[in-house]
Amino acid sequence: VKTAIYLWQNAAKWVGGLTFTSVYTPSAFFVQRSISDTNNVSEEPNVFTVKLQPDRSLPAGTMITISGLVGSKSFLPTLALQGASAGVFGNIAQWDAVIGRLTLMAHSKVPTELISFGFELQNGIELQGTIRPIINATGAVRIPRASMNGNVMGVLSHPAPGFKTVVAAESSKVQSSLFNNITLTIRSTVHIPSTMVINVTNLNAHGKDGPMEITGRDSNSIKSTVFLYAATGNWSQDQMSLVFDLSGDGIPAFTDFSFAFLLRNNDAAQAPVFPVVHVQLRNGTAYIPAGASTRSILSCSQTPAFVLAE
């Protein structure tokens, strides 16, 4: 037997340096390599679960790559890992959204028992079919590329028409402040045509009835009724609302749209308000459901600071 092994090892050297062990040891592989996700609606958060079980333990420093996860809107270079086995990879993974690749580095030995971890991505805007990712491992133990069990990343529908985002912000909480710059950022799941009217209500503050200047990043997509200003709306003190018309191509779907205007704060502290944004036809019919800001403003919670001149 010794002679047979000796002859085999020498013969192996003649054909490229194979050893007895190399010939009789099969390649490492994942006994279990499943992936699943939870959401197929565009722009929604999507939680993934990965279950892995190698046929042999993988030493610390092993790099496991899951590729083919294309179409996400998550662009940060790292993703937090969740689940019982996230600590094996230091609770973090490297992420390349352009090529759809998740890279995990083992901080400790990957055991032969089944391990499970999860991560979250944001689905893309465009509809797309499901994808079957590819997994492999490199390092002291190499695992060749293989398809995972599970189809993910499918975006099969859009969310219902409405607002994804309505956020209000203000520059001053001081009572009686003449220059409280109110900024609103909105984001809709559907295109808002320029024929629509935007009506911002629930603004418990003061302004002069009539044309009001509108500024901000996207004010160039708002019409003006006054030659003096590039963009204006109509302020109604009775209604505590600002109404304006869009211009150009309107507001694209799934795109942040930001504008600002000045109001005078009330003279005393009050309950904060949550401005409401309405998108309406000119006859007042709602085009999409109204959306309330997720952030309150206009509490007038700070008293003025007076400095006496000497």
C-alpha positions as CSV (number, residue, x, y, z in Angstrom):
1,V,0.0,0.0,0.0
2,K,2.8,2.4,0.9
3,T,4.4,1.7,-2.5
4,A,1.1,2.4,-4.3
5,I,0.7,5.7,-2.5
6,Y,4.3,6.7,-3.2
7,L,4.0,5.9,-6.9
8,W,0.7,7.9,-7.1
9,Q,2.2,11.0,-5.4
10,N,5.2,10.9,-7.7
11,A,2.9,10.5,-10.8
12,A,0.8,13.4,-9.6
13,K,3.9,15.6,-9.5
14,W,4.6,14.8,-13.1
15,V,1.1,16.1,-14.2
16,G,1.1,19.4,-12.3
17,G,1.8,18.9,-8.6
18,L,-1.4,17.2,-7.5
19,T,-1.2,15.4,-4.1
20,F,-2.9,12.3,-2.8
21,T,-5.0,14.5,-0.5
22,S,-6.0,16.8,-3.4
23,V,-7.4,14.0,-5.4
24,Y,-9.3,12.3,-2.7
25,T,-10.7,15.4,-0.9
26,P,-13.9,16.7,-2.5
27,S,-14.5,20.5,-2.9
28,A,-16.1,22.3,0.0
29,F,-19.7,23.3,-0.5
30,F,-22.8,24.7,1.3
31,V,-25.1,21.9,2.3
32,Q,-27.7,24.6,2.9
33,R,-27.7,28.0,1.0
34,S,-31.2,29.5,1.1
35,I,-32.3,33.1,0.8
36,S,-35.7,34.7,1.1
37,D,-37.2,38.2,1.3
38,T,-40.4,39.8,2.5
39,N,-41.6,42.6,0.2
40,N,-42.2,42.9,-3.5
41,V,-43.6,46.5,-3.6
42,S,-41.4,49.2,-5.2
43,E,-39.5,51.5,-2.8
44,E,-40.5,49.6,0.2
45,P,-38.1,48.2,2.8
46,N,-37.3,44.5,2.1
47,V,-35.9,42.2,4.8
48,F,-33.8,39.3,3.6
49,T,-33.0,36.1,5.5
50,V,-30.0,33.9,4.7
51,K,-29.5,30.4,6.0
52,L,-26.1,28.7,5.4
53,Q,-24.6,25.4,6.4
54,P,-21.1,24.5,5.1
55,D,-20.0,20.9,4.8
56,R,-17.0,21.7,6.9
57,S,-16.1,24.6,9.3
58,L,-14.8,27.7,7.6
59,P,-12.0,29.5,9.5
60,A,-12.1,33.1,10.6
61,G,-11.1,35.4,7.7
62,T,-13.2,33.5,5.1
63,M,-15.0,35.8,2.7
64,I,-18.5,34.8,1.7
65,T,-20.0,36.7,-1.3
66,I,-23.6,36.7,-2.4
67,S,-24.0,38.3,-5.8
68,G,-26.7,39.1,-8.2
69,L,-28.8,41.3,-5.8
70,V,-29.4,44.0,-8.4
71,G,-32.1,46.6,-8.4
72,S,-32.0,48.0,-4.9
73,K,-32.1,51.6,-3.9
74,S,-29.9,51.0,-0.8
75,F,-26.5,52.7,-1.6
76,L,-24.7,52.8,1.7
77,P,-21.4,50.8,1.5
78,T,-22.3,48.7,4.6
79,L,-25.4,47.0,5.9
80,A,-26.2,46.0,9.4
81,L,-26.7,42.3,9.9
82,Q,-29.5,40.9,12.2
83,G,-30.3,37.5,13.5
84,A,-28.9,34.7,15.7
85,S,-25.7,34.3,13.7
86,A,-24.9,37.9,12.7
87,G,-22.1,38.0,15.2
88,V,-20.1,35.4,13.2
89,F,-19.6,38.2,10.6
90,G,-19.2,41.1,13.1
91,N,-22.8,42.2,12.6
92,I,-21.9,44.0,9.4
93,A,-21.6,43.3,5.7
94,Q,-20.0,45.2,2.8
95,W,-22.5,46.2,0.1
96,D,-22.1,47.3,-3.5
97,A,-25.5,48.3,-4.9
98,V,-24.2,49.0,-8.4
99,I,-23.3,45.3,-9.0
100,G,-25.6,43.9,-6.3
101,R,-22.9,42.2,-4.2
102,L,-23.0,41.5,-0.5
103,T,-19.6,40.5,1.1
104,L,-19.3,39.0,4.5
105,M,-16.1,38.4,6.4
106,A,-16.1,35.7,9.1
107,H,-14.9,37.2,12.4
108,S,-14.9,33.7,13.9
109,K,-15.2,30.1,12.7
110,V,-18.2,29.4,10.6
111,P,-19.5,26.1,12.1
112,T,-21.0,23.1,10.3
113,E,-24.3,23.8,12.1
114,L,-27.0,25.8,10.3
115,I,-26.5,29.5,10.7
116,S,-29.0,32.3,10.0
117,F,-28.8,36.0,9.6
118,G,-30.7,38.9,7.9
119,F,-30.3,42.3,6.3
120,E,-32.5,45.0,4.9
121,L,-32.5,46.6,1.4
122,Q,-34.9,49.2,-0.1
123,N,-36.6,48.0,-3.2
124,G,-36.0,49.9,-6.4
125,I,-38.6,52.0,-8.2
126,E,-38.9,50.0,-11.4
127,L,-40.8,46.7,-11.7
128,Q,-38.5,43.7,-12.1
129,G,-38.7,39.9,-11.9
130,T,-37.2,37.8,-9.2
131,I,-33.5,36.9,-9.1
132,R,-31.7,33.8,-7.9
133,P,-28.4,34.9,-6.3
134,I,-25.0,33.2,-6.5
135,I,-22.9,32.4,-3.5
136,N,-19.2,31.5,-3.1
137,A,-16.5,31.6,-0.5
138,T,-12.8,32.4,-0.6
139,G,-9.9,32.0,1.8
140,A,-8.2,29.0,3.4
141,V,-11.2,27.0,2.3
142,R,-12.7,27.8,-1.1
143,I,-16.3,27.1,-2.1
144,P,-17.1,27.4,-5.8
145,R,-19.9,29.6,-7.1
146,A,-23.3,28.0,-6.8
147,S,-26.9,29.2,-7.1
148,M,-28.7,29.8,-3.9
149,N,-32.1,28.2,-3.1
150,G,-34.6,31.0,-3.4
151,N,-35.7,33.8,-5.7
152,V,-35.6,37.4,-4.4
153,M,-35.5,41.1,-5.4
154,G,-38.7,40.9,-7.3
155,V,-40.6,44.2,-7.6
156,L,-44.0,43.2,-8.7
157,S,-46.2,46.1,-7.9
158,H,-46.2,49.8,-7.0
159,P,-47.6,51.2,-3.7
160,A,-51.1,52.7,-3.7
161,P,-51.2,56.3,-5.0
162,G,-50.4,58.7,-2.3
163,F,-47.5,60.3,-0.4
164,K,-44.4,58.4,0.6
165,T,-43.0,61.5,2.4
166,V,-44.4,64.7,3.9
167,V,-41.9,66.4,6.2
168,A,-42.1,69.9,7.5
169,A,-39.3,71.9,9.1
170,E,-39.1,75.5,10.5
171,S,-36.3,77.9,11.2
172,S,-37.7,79.5,14.4
173,K,-39.7,78.5,17.4
174,V,-39.6,82.0,18.9
175,Q,-42.9,83.6,19.7
176,S,-43.8,86.5,17.4
177,S,-40.9,85.8,15.1
178,L,-41.5,87.6,11.8
179,F,-39.3,85.3,9.8
180,N,-40.1,81.6,10.4
181,N,-39.0,79.9,7.2
182,I,-41.2,76.9,6.7
183,T,-39.8,74.1,4.5
184,L,-41.8,71.2,3.2
185,T,-40.5,68.1,1.4
186,I,-42.9,65.8,-0.3
187,R,-42.6,62.6,-2.2
188,S,-45.4,60.9,-4.1
189,T,-45.8,57.4,-5.4
190,V,-47.3,58.8,-8.6
191,H,-46.5,61.6,-11.0
192,I,-48.2,64.8,-10.1
193,P,-49.0,66.7,-13.4
194,S,-48.5,70.4,-13.7
195,T,-52.3,70.8,-14.1
196,M,-52.7,69.9,-10.4
197,V,-53.1,72.4,-7.5
198,I,-51.1,72.0,-4.3
199,N,-52.9,73.2,-1.1
200,V,-50.9,73.2,2.2
201,T,-53.3,73.5,5.2
202,N,-53.2,73.4,9.0
203,L,-50.6,76.3,9.1
204,N,-51.5,77.9,12.4
205,A,-49.4,81.1,11.9
206,H,-49.7,84.5,10.2
207,G,-49.2,85.8,6.7
208,K,-50.6,88.6,4.5
209,D,-53.6,87.6,2.5
210,G,-52.8,87.3,-1.2
211,P,-49.6,86.4,-3.1
212,M,-46.8,84.9,-1.0
213,E,-43.3,84.3,-2.3
214,I,-42.2,80.7,-2.5
215,T,-38.5,79.7,-2.4
216,G,-36.6,76.6,-1.9
217,R,-34.8,74.0,-4.0
218,D,-37.7,73.1,-6.4
219,S,-39.5,76.5,-6.5
220,N,-38.6,76.7,-10.2
221,S,-41.4,74.1,-10.8
222,I,-44.0,76.4,-9.2
223,K,-45.8,79.1,-11.1
224,S,-45.8,82.8,-10.2
225,T,-48.7,85.3,-10.3
226,V,-46.5,88.3,-9.4
227,F,-43.8,89.7,-11.6
228,L,-41.6,90.5,-8.6
229,Y,-41.2,86.8,-7.5
230,A,-40.1,83.7,-9.5
231,A,-42.7,81.5,-7.7
232,T,-45.7,82.4,-5.6
233,G,-48.7,80.9,-3.9
234,N,-51.9,82.4,-2.5
235,W,-52.1,82.7,1.3
236,S,-55.4,82.7,3.1
237,Q,-55.3,83.8,6.8
238,D,-58.9,82.5,7.3
239,Q,-58.0,79.1,6.0
240,M,-54.4,79.2,7.3
241,S,-53.4,77.7,4.0
242,L,-51.1,78.2,1.0
243,V,-52.3,77.3,-2.5
244,F,-50.1,77.2,-5.6
245,D,-49.9,75.9,-9.1
246,L,-47.2,73.7,-10.6
247,S,-45.3,74.4,-13.8
248,G,-43.2,72.5,-16.3
249,D,-43.5,68.7,-16.0
250,G,-45.0,68.7,-12.5
251,I,-43.5,66.4,-9.9
252,P,-42.1,63.0,-10.9
253,A,-43.1,60.0,-9.0
254,F,-40.7,58.8,-6.2
255,T,-38.8,62.2,-6.3
256,D,-38.3,64.5,-3.3
257,F,-39.9,67.9,-4.0
258,S,-39.0,70.8,-1.6
259,F,-40.3,74.3,-1.3
260,A,-40.3,77.0,1.4
261,F,-42.1,80.2,2.5
262,L,-42.1,82.7,5.4
263,L,-44.7,83.0,8.1
264,R,-45.0,85.0,11.3
265,N,-45.3,83.0,14.5
266,N,-48.1,83.5,17.0
267,D,-47.5,85.5,20.1
268,A,-47.8,82.7,22.6
269,A,-46.9,79.0,22.8
270,Q,-49.4,76.7,21.3
271,A,-49.9,73.0,20.4
272,P,-47.6,72.1,17.5
273,V,-49.3,71.4,14.2
274,F,-48.7,68.9,11.5
275,P,-49.2,70.6,8.1
276,V,-51.3,68.7,5.6
277,V,-50.5,68.6,1.8
278,H,-53.4,68.2,-0.6
279,V,-53.0,67.6,-4.4
280,Q,-56.2,68.6,-6.1
281,L,-57.8,69.2,-9.5
282,R,-58.9,72.8,-10.0
283,N,-62.5,71.9,-9.0
284,G,-61.1,70.8,-5.6
285,T,-61.3,67.0,-6.2
286,A,-58.5,65.1,-4.6
287,Y,-56.0,63.7,-7.0
288,I,-54.3,61.5,-4.4
289,P,-55.1,61.1,-0.6
290,A,-53.8,64.1,1.4
291,G,-50.7,63.6,3.5
292,A,-49.8,65.0,6.9
293,S,-46.3,65.9,7.9
294,T,-44.5,63.4,10.1
295,R,-42.9,66.3,11.9
296,S,-44.7,69.0,13.8
297,I,-44.0,72.7,13.6
298,L,-45.3,76.1,14.8
299,S,-45.3,75.4,18.6
300,C,-43.9,78.9,19.3
301,S,-42.3,77.3,22.3
302,Q,-39.4,79.8,22.8
303,T,-39.9,83.2,24.4
304,P,-38.1,86.1,22.7
305,A,-34.8,87.3,24.2
306,F,-34.6,91.0,24.6
307,V,-31.3,92.8,24.9
308,L,-31.5,96.4,26.3
309,A,-29.2,98.9,24.7
310,E,-27.0,100.9,27.1
